[in-house]
Amino acid sequence: EERLVESGGGLVEPGGSLRLSCAASGFTFSTYHMGWFRQAPGKEREFVAACSRTGSSINYADSVKGRFTISRDNAKKTVYLQMNSLKPEDTAVYYCARPAFGSTWSSYYYQATYDTWGQGTQVTVSS
């Protein structure tokens, strides 16, 4: 079974940091680029960051650029999202996702190209 399991969410004060992890199983992790998305209450799910198969190409949403860092460890089949300088507007459920087989790196931004999603992990930024 192809599976993604996120962890690392929680409650943090503004300005704080969290590191999310997404453990993959059931597929050849190193052959897929990976993405992080988030959904805030009452809002549509949105792109956060994506990482190519080797980690050599990375892209971020403008709202998190300079504060968040995506990385991956193919040996551990895990993708990470280091979140620094967190703001209340970063409050959301965060999801990692794997694209459908054959999806190219150029499609990293488009949710419709991802066919495997984790259950999500809640991040709440509040004082």
Stockholm file with secondary structure:
# STOCKHOLM 1.0

chainA/1-127         EERLVESGGGLVEPGGSLRLSCAASGFTFSTYHMGWFRQAPGKEREFVAACSRTGSSINYADSVKGRFTISRDNAKKTVYLQMNSLKPEDTAVYYCARPAFGSTWSSYYYQATYDTWGQGTQVTVSS
#=GR chainA/1-127 SS CCEEEEECCEEECTTCCEEEEEEEESSCGGGSCEEEEEECTTSCCEEEEEECSSSSCEEECTTTTTTEEEEEETTTTEEEEEECSCCGGGCEEEEEEEECTTCCGGGTTCGGGEEEECCCEEEEECC
#=GC SS_cons         CCEEEEECCEEECTTCCEEEEEEEESSCGGGSCEEEEEECTTSCCEEEEEECSSSSCEEECTTTTTTEEEEEETTTTEEEEEECSCCGGGCEEEEEEEECTTCCGGGTTCGGGEEEECCCEEEEECC
//
